[in-house]
Amino acid sequence: MKTIHSYLVERSIETPNFEGLVDRKHRYTFKQYNEEVNRLAHYMKEKGVQKGDRVALLLENTLFYPVALFASFKVGAIAIPTNSESTTLEMENVIDSAKAKLVLYDEKFATVMAPLIEEKGDVIFKSVMAQDESLEGFQQFLKSYSADEPNVVVNPEDPALFLFTSGTTGKPKICEIIHKTYTSYFESGDVSKWKNTGEGARFLAVHPLFHMSSLISVFGAAFMGMTVVCSMKSEPTQIWETIQDQKINSMMAFPYVYNHMIEEYHKGNYDASSLKQLQTGGTKVPSSLFDKYKEINVPLLSGYGSTEAFVLTRYVPSMGREKADSAGLPVDDIEIKIVDKDTHEPLENGEVGEILIRSPYVFEGYWGNEEATEKAFEDGWFLMGDAGMIDEDGFLYIMGRYKDVIVYGGENIYPDGVEEVLTSIKGVREAAVVGMKDETFGEVPKAFIVKQPGSPLSEEDVLSYCKGRLSDYKIPAVEFVESLPKNPVGKVLKNVLRDRKQYA
């Protein structure tokens, strides 16, 4: 079994002149990419970063992000990708709870970091990128360091990443990921068959690079020989322009990003011919979104997973339009079962219960939190915290987080099913359904809907559409909003929607 950074070393030897890393101003071959990683690794060693130390990264989607990740791995350190929207208080929590030794940050975040630099004398802080996105200062800074391999012995069982849970409820926890967790996935039959097929392909990294799915893409690109094109431009017009200019073949984004992109596609005169596939996940994908991209001959692929459990299932259009509401089929080596939430007795196909998974790609545990780790597992099975069911063909359906289930007079309403109906309405861009307190029924469903620009859709239109498609008790009250509150990884903050005083 290999380490994550071994893939980059192999690429630098096998395909040294292939483009490995690109942004709007700079291009690195795999050889140059690996050399830059080595230089940063030697800087880390000079600063006393040793095997097992933690390196926090507060960076935007620039070339420096993948370089910093691989450099951390090469010295045996544990990389901590942090949310680029982090406040000073949140960064302090990251540094303190993970016991970071080095913090690499973009100059853009200097104001966020300033109080911490003054306060934490035992932590090394290094600003690495100017606010004008220029890499020249960073490159000049690294020139004095050796481009040779740092030659630190790192094993597949060594920790590679500390990933913080999104923390939409309660304090975020630290997921410990070892190298083997990811490399065993890449070496599995599900992925290994694609090795080298990516040579020359171009992946657009517009998704935040601190997110688990983006990390998989960056590491997988080194495994498959793909070029990673880093972009800080997230507006639909800018994404389409980058796709055209850079001849992008694939990318990863949240469903709402693809919704905005397809709207922009039909407004402008964009060339999508280079795209071979688009990948999405992180939240339920409306089946109508698959149809919209099928119309422009671009396959949309989705999957189900989590920070703790990595990739679990995959849906591709060839599995059939009738399965588009599902999360797809389990990938190789993944076991999934549905159990009664209270008794944990296994349920039959078609019955809704709690999703448990068993996987060789699951995290090691919540670092420094044995109690939370013990609660997360049961006899080797990881509790996902999601409600779901498996159909007669083995497809997994996600009904939503258990904490989001609406209990209406003793009946369970799963918001995802209601949201699926709402997003199929012409004129609806996004929808989120939550339970609101009610004296008679305990909770009643309420929908917050973002309309497509210029849509004349009314509340009466929505209710009329739902009639006959949803049981009467599932038909929600409707409120139109300009946008839905989301955390930085694109998940709707339903707790904020439940409290309109916060959201107003």
Secondary structure, 3 states (H helix, E strand, C coil): CCCCCHHHHHHHHHCCCCEEEECCCCEEEHHHHHHHHHHHHHHHHHCCCCCCCEEEEECCCCCHHHHHHHHHHHCCCEEEECCCCCCHHHHHHHHHHHCEEEEEEEHHHHHHHHHHHHHCCCCEEEEEECCCCCCHHHHHHHCCCCCCCCCCCCCCCCEEEEEECCCCCCCCCEEEEEHHHHHHHHCCHHHHCCCCCCCCCEEEECCCCCCHHHHHHHHHHHHHCCEEEECCCCCHHHHHHHHHHHCCCEEEECHHHHHHHHHHHHHCCCCCCCCCEEEECCCCCCHHHHHHHHCCCCCEEEEEEECCCEEEEEECHHHCHHHCCCCEEECCCCEEEEECCCCCCECCCCCCEEEEEECCCCCCEECCCHHHHHHHEECCEEEEEEEEEECCCCCEEEEEEHHHCEEECCEEECHHHHHHHHHCCCCEEEEEEEEEEECCCEEEEEEEEEECCCCCCCHHHHHHHHECCECHHHCCEEEECCCCCECCCCCECHHHHHCHHHHC
